[in-house]
């Protein structure tokens, strides 16, 4: 028996129950991992509240890092003792878990378990946004909403490293300082300022090539007013609630814009793509271009508090659970 968080009904943070569970031997194509650190993400909130329906009961959590303690039949890429990080499948909030081997990547010694647990989901998300959804290049101006948050902090650092001018929006002066530290050249307090008007002012009317928006309802449709003609609106999260009616005609009216709602799971479905993405991500971290600030550490048993703090906007950077 091992300890894990179980969800028996959708609802608030109080539905996260710390329980004993039995972990069977890994099936064919699986590896069993003793976890050293587990990532906490807004995605976990979406599942917990029922926004992303999943059969009950279940163990939440979509990323983590640890060592392989058992290998299922047919697995050739991993052996017992390997350091592994992963993202993309439920079951993370547990001391030990089974994982499809296709979703694991070998973790370089240069990256700690804690860093990896705070890195995989958010870092791979940043990778597909910056390097695939819209390929950021030197000279671009990009707008990053929630620039002091988990994904936002990586987008700012990596965007700057790619030679882009980064504009970030944040909700407080304290978070503005963090966003600046992460590489945002300009920071907008969206609760106090009209961010679209400020973007126009900052760019002298030239606007941005891309907007990366993990906020959703609260920043739409004003995000579209921040884009230059042929610009890309990349919506990847709904921290403030989902975007409701999206009138496609707006894209034409505001400059022949592109809009997309990518999800990490589509990118992870291709093993070769996953390996390439992870290699790209690990390199920018190992080179020091992207730093992963682990600012919240909670015991696995305290997952409820971690969720309360996350939803209460009391966290910045990366939040992890320690088994």
C-alpha positions, -999 to 999 in steps of 0.1 A, spaced: 0 0 0 11 35 -7 -3 70 0 -21 89 -28 -47 116 -32 -81 103 -44 -110 123 -58 -144 106 -53 -166 136 -64 -160 168 -82 -159 200 -62 -136 223 -43 -102 215 -28 -118 196 0 -126 167 -23 -89 158 -24 -86 129 0 -53 115 13 -57 77 13 -40 43 11 -41 28 -23 -27 -4 -38 -4 -1 -69 -3 -32 -90 27 -44 -110 32 -24 -142 13 -37 -172 29 -44 -206 42 -11 -219 43 6 -185 70 15 -160 65 19 -123 80 51 -107 88 59 -71 81 96 -72 105 122 -57 84 153 -67 50 159 -83 39 190 -102 7 210 -93 -10 228 -122 -43 246 -129 -51 217 -152 -55 197 -120 -82 222 -109 -100 218 -142 -102 180 -136 -112 184 -99 -140 208 -106 -154 187 -135 -145 212 -162 -125 183 -178 -148 153 -170 -130 121 -160 -144 89 -145 -145 88 -107 -127 80 -85 -93 89 -98 -59 101 -86 -51 136 -100 -18 150 -112 -3 151 -147 34 155 -141 62 143 -119 97 129 -116 112 99 -99 131 67 -104 120 35 -122 115 7 -97 98 -18 -121 94 -23 -158 65 -39 -176 67 -64 -204 79 -51 -238 95 -19 -224 129 -15 -239 137 22 -234 138 21 -196 154 0 -169 152 -1 -131 171 29 -116 166 53 -145 158 89 -136 125 97 -154 102 128 -158 68 128 -174 37 147 -182 4 139 -198 -15 113 -178 -35 113 -146 -23 95 -115 5 118 -104 -5 126 -68 9 94 -54 41 81 -38 44 54 -65 26 52 -98 25 33 -130 31 52 -162 29 44 -199 65 42 -210 57 62 -241 50 93 -219 83 92 -199 115 108 -208 150 102 -193 160 130 -170 195 144 -174 216 145 -142 219 182 -146 182 187 -138 169 178 -103 137 159 -96 121 190 -81 129 211 -111 117 184 -135 84 181 -116 78 218 -119 90 219 -154 75 192 -176 39 202 -181 45 240 -181 78 237 -199 66 215 -226 35 238 -229 59 267 -234 79 248 -259 49 240 -282 36 276 -279 70 293 -286 85 268 -310 55 252 -328 22 272 -324 39 304 -334 76 302 -340 90 332 -321 120 349 -337 143 378 -329 125 411 -333 91 399 -325 69 415 -298 49 390 -278 23 394 -251 22 370 -222 -8 370 -199 -2 359 -163 35 366 -168 45 357 -132 27 323 -132 41 289 -140 38 289 -178 41 326 -180 75 327 -162 89 302 -188 74 320 -218 90 353 -206 124 338 -201 124 317 -233 109 345 -254 136 369 -243 163 343 -250 148 340 -286 153 377 -291 117 388 -287 105 419 -268 82 405 -241 52 424 -227 36 407 -197 3 413 -178 1 406 -141 -24 412 -113 -2 429 -86 29 451 -82 47 421 -65 40 400 -95 51 428 -118 86 426 -102 87 389 -108 76 393 -144 104 418 -149 129 394 -133 117 366 -157 124 388 -187 94 409 -195 106 443 -208 72 459 -202 47 449 -175 10 459 -174 -11 457 -142 -43 445 -159 -66 453 -130 -55 489 -130 -49 495 -167 -65 489 -201 -39 463 -212 -49 466 -249 -45 504 -248 -11 500 -230 1 475 -256 -7 499 -284 11 527 -265 42 505 -257 45 493 -293 37 527 -308 8 512 -326 27 483 -342 11 458 -317 22 421 -312 29 391 -334 14 367 -309 -6 367 -277 -2 338 -253 -33 336 -231 -38 311 -203 -63 333 -186 -94 330 -208 -126 349 -201 -111 379 -184 -87 388 -212 -110 381 -242 -117 397 -266 -93 425 -257 -63 402 -265 -73 404 -301 -68 442 -300 -32 436 -291 -24 418 -324 -8 432 -355 -24 421 -388 -19 383 -394 -10 379 -357 -17 348 -337 -40 345 -307 -29 313 -288 -53 304 -261 -40 276 -239 -58 279 -206 -89 292 -188 -78 303 -154 -106 329 -152 -132 308 -170 -137 296 -205 -142 319 -235 -178 316 -245 -191 326 -279 -162 333 -302 -174 352 -333 -150 341 -361 -158 373 -380 -138 393 -354 -106 377 -367 -112 393 -401 -123 426 -387 -93 429 -365 -67 422 -391 -69 387 -407 -59 371 -374 -52 335 -365 -67 319 -334 -58 285 -320 -66 264 -289 -38 238 -287 -34 213 -259 -3 196 -247 -18 161 -250 -20 163 -288 17 171 -290 26 143 -266 8 117 -286 38 114 -310 67 98 -292 94 113 -315 78 148 -311 78 144 -273 115 134 -273 124 164 -295 104 188 -273 119 175 -241 154 177 -256 148 214 -266 134 222 -231 161 205 -211 188 223 -232 175 258 -224 172 249 -188 207 233 -186 221 264 -204 206 287 -178 184 305 -203 153 293 -185 153 290 -147 125 271 -130 116 288 -97 101 262 -72 83 287 -50 58 264 -34 66 231 -17 38 211 0 36 176 14 15 152 -6 -9 151 23 -14 189 20 -26 188 -16 -59 205 -5 -39 236 7 -18 236 -24 -50 238 -45 -65 266 -23 -34 287 -26 -32 281 -64 -68 291 -70 -64 320 -46 -36 334 -68 -13 332 -38 13 312 -57 39 323 -83 63 302 -103 62 264 -98 43 245 -71 52 209 -62 41 182 -39 67 161 -20 57 124 -13 
